[in-house]
Amino acid sequence: VPGLEEAKWIDNPEWGLGSHFYLIQQAGFPLGRTISTFTVTAVAPECALQWIGPMGRGDLMAWWNFDETEAGTRVTVRELFHGAWIRLYRWLFFERQMQRLLDTTLAQLKLYAEGK
């Protein structure tokens, strides 16, 4: 998760359909530090996760897909923000900021998976 400071499961089972977790993350300008609770809405073991919940002054739907390739694993992340403030977020270049945070997160995930 881009800008992750802390994550914790609120209930069990972890990554079970309908389970809840909270995230504290540094989402950058204009959101800053956010504390959000999300609900897992789809799980396909070892290949996909989806969650939804409030973030800032809007809502977030996140999909993470993991696909095996000859070169390793391709991670595809799709995030959909919606709400009254989304036009302001776009105007303030929020998407570019989140992309930079996501790129950093994926690079760190790759290093972790490779044991470095």
Sequence and secondary structure as in RCSB ss.txt:
>XXXX:A:sequence
VPGLEEAKWIDNPEWGLGSHFYLIQQAGFPLGRTISTFTVTAVAPECALQWIGPMGRGDLMAWWNFDETEAGTRV
TVRELFHGAWIRLYRWLFFERQMQRLLDTTLAQLKLYAEGK
>XXXX:A:secstr
 TTEEEEEESSSSTT TT EEEEEEE  TTT EEEEEEEEEEEETTTEEEEEEEETTEEEEEEEEEEEETTEEEE
EEEEEEESTTHHHHHHTTHHHHHHHHHHHHHHHHHHHHTT 
